[in-house]
Amino acid sequence: MALGFRRITATVLGLVMVAQWQQVHVAAALPPGTPADYDPYVDPKHDINNPLKYIATDSLTAVSFALVMVVAISQTYCVFKWGAKWMLSLVIGEYCFAFGLSMRFALNRHPDSLSTYIVEDMFVVLSPCAFIAADYVLLGRMATYLGLDKHLLVSPRKITAAFVTSDVTTFLIQAAGGGLSAAAKTEKANRTGSRVSSQITTIMLR
């Protein structure tokens, strides 16, 4: 049963990544009235077609991507060597986070591509949900192992249900913030969407 669940999870993630990767290769249509000599690199801060409002730097992207991949590969080895497969949510989240970071290479070359930004934003902003899921799993297992269940406000059996409820709520709010930022046609709307996503992420990590 566990093997079947892992296969299903791997298949779903693979399909999502393939679908999103295909979107990256679809050129973003520029709004009507865009000048013929439009250059996205001239003034990215005030460019309404640039959702990031800056040009992603390849060198910084490479460093961050490499660091996350080193951690993900190391933890993959640990999970399968010592049998801690219940921490797979953390490892899967790290690979998703690395995938999101890799999209910044595409944003460097196509800073006005809305589809690329959506993929990057979705994987980078929502990956922490998997990190927090691992924290909940670890908390329950540690409490049970140490025999300290009575000190938890919520029983270990209900921790997963509590996580799913809270995480789905924050997930939807983050997705709404990311969608607002991506679809923004004004700088104010873009800032509002970014603030919603960043504030919810801060609340989740606390």
C-alpha positions in Angstrom: 0.0 0.0 0.0 2.8 2.4 0.9 4.6 1.5 -2.3 1.5 2.2 -4.3 1.0 5.6 -2.5 4.6 6.6 -3.4 4.1 5.6 -7.0 0.9 7.7 -7.2 2.6 10.6 -5.6 5.6 10.4 -7.9 3.3 10.2 -10.9 1.2 13.2 -9.9 4.3 15.3 -9.3 5.7 14.2 -12.6 2.6 15.2 -14.5 2.4 18.5 -12.7 6.0 19.3 -13.5 5.6 18.3 -17.2 2.5 20.3 -17.5 4.1 23.4 -16.0 7.3 22.9 -18.0 5.2 22.9 -21.2 3.7 26.2 -20.1 7.1 27.8 -19.8 7.6 27.3 -23.5 4.4 29.2 -24.4 5.3 32.8 -25.2 3.5 35.3 -23.0 1.3 37.6 -25.0 2.1 41.3 -24.4 -0.8 43.6 -23.7 -2.2 45.6 -26.7 -0.4 48.9 -27.2 3.0 47.6 -26.2 5.6 49.5 -28.3 7.3 47.6 -31.1 10.7 48.4 -29.7 9.7 47.2 -26.2 12.8 46.1 -24.2 12.1 44.3 -20.9 15.6 45.0 -19.6 15.5 48.8 -19.8 13.4 49.6 -16.7 12.2 46.4 -15.0 11.2 48.2 -11.8 8.4 50.1 -13.6 7.7 47.6 -16.3 4.1 46.5 -16.0 4.8 43.3 -18.0 7.5 42.2 -15.5 5.8 40.5 -12.5 9.1 40.4 -10.5 9.9 44.1 -11.1 13.6 43.1 -11.4 15.8 40.9 -13.6 16.6 37.6 -11.9 20.4 37.0 -11.6 21.7 33.7 -13.0 24.7 33.6 -10.6 22.5 33.9 -7.4 20.0 31.5 -8.9 22.7 28.9 -9.5 24.1 29.2 -6.0 20.7 28.9 -4.3 19.7 26.0 -6.6 22.9 24.1 -5.9 22.6 24.6 -2.1 19.0 23.3 -2.1 19.9 20.4 -4.3 22.8 19.4 -2.1 20.4 19.3 0.9 17.7 17.4 -1.0 20.1 14.8 -2.4 21.7 14.3 1.1 18.3 13.9 2.8 17.2 11.5 0.1 20.2 9.3 0.9 19.4 9.5 4.6 15.7 8.7 4.2 16.4 5.5 2.2 19.5 4.5 4.2 17.9 4.7 7.7 14.3 4.0 6.6 12.8 7.4 7.6 10.3 7.4 4.7 7.8 9.3 6.8 10.0 12.3 6.1 9.5 12.1 2.4 7.2 15.2 2.4 10.3 17.2 3.4 12.4 15.7 0.6 9.7 16.1 -2.1 9.2 19.7 -0.9 12.9 20.4 -1.4 13.0 19.1 -4.9 9.9 21.2 -5.7 11.6 24.2 -4.2 14.7 23.6 -6.3 12.5 23.3 -9.4 10.9 26.6 -8.7 14.3 28.2 -8.2 15.5 26.8 -11.6 12.6 28.7 -13.3 14.5 31.9 -12.4 17.0 31.0 -15.2 14.1 31.2 -17.6 12.9 34.5 -16.0 16.3 36.0 -16.6 15.9 35.4 -20.4 12.2 36.1 -20.5 11.4 38.5 -17.7 8.0 39.4 -19.2 6.8 35.7 -19.4 3.8 35.4 -17.1 3.6 31.6 -17.5 7.2 31.2 -16.3 6.5 33.5 -13.3 3.4 31.5 -12.3 5.4 28.3 -12.3 8.3 29.8 -10.4 6.0 31.5 -7.8 3.9 28.4 -7.3 6.8 26.0 -6.6 8.9 28.5 -4.5 6.0 29.9 -2.4 4.1 26.8 -1.8 7.0 24.4 -1.2 7.2 25.4 2.5 3.8 23.7 3.0 5.7 20.4 2.6 8.4 21.5 5.1 5.8 22.3 7.7 4.1 18.9 7.1 7.4 17.2 8.0 7.5 19.2 11.2 4.1 18.0 12.2 5.0 14.4 11.4 8.2 14.7 13.4 6.5 16.3 16.4 4.0 13.4 16.7 6.6 10.7 16.3 9.0 12.3 18.8 6.2 12.7 21.4 5.1 9.1 21.0 8.7 7.8 21.1 9.6 9.8 24.2 6.2 8.9 25.9 5.3 12.6 26.2 2.0 12.5 24.4 0.2 14.0 27.4 2.1 17.3 27.0 0.7 17.9 23.6 -2.3 20.1 23.3 -3.4 17.9 20.4 -3.0 14.1 20.4 -0.5 12.8 17.9 -3.3 11.1 16.0 -5.1 14.4 15.4 -1.9 16.3 14.5 -2.2 15.3 10.8 -5.9 16.4 10.7 -5.0 19.7 12.3 -2.1 20.2 9.8 -4.3 19.4 6.8 -6.9 21.9 7.9 -4.5 24.8 8.6 -2.3 24.1 5.6 -5.0 23.8 3.1 -6.3 27.2 4.3 -2.9 28.9 4.1 -2.3 27.2 0.7 -5.4 28.7 -0.8 -4.6 32.2 0.6 -1.1 31.9 -0.8 -2.4 30.8 -4.1 -4.8 33.7 -4.2 -2.0 36.1 -3.4 0.2 34.7 -6.1 -2.6 34.8 -8.6 -3.3 38.4 -7.7 0.3 39.3 -8.1 0.7 37.4 -11.4 -2.5 39.0 -12.9 -1.8 42.5 -11.6 -1.9 45.3 -14.2 -0.8 47.9 -11.7 2.1 48.2 -9.4 -0.2 48.6 -6.4 -2.0 45.3 -7.2 1.3 43.5 -7.7 2.5 44.7 -4.3 -0.7 43.6 -2.6 -0.5 40.1 -4.0 3.2 39.8 -3.0 2.5 41.0 0.5 -0.4 38.5 1.0 1.8 35.6 -0.1 4.8 36.7 2.0 2.8 37.4 5.1 1.0 34.0 5.0 4.4 32.3 4.5 5.8 34.2 7.6 2.7 33.1 9.7 3.2 29.5 8.5 6.9 29.3 9.5 6.1 30.8 12.9 
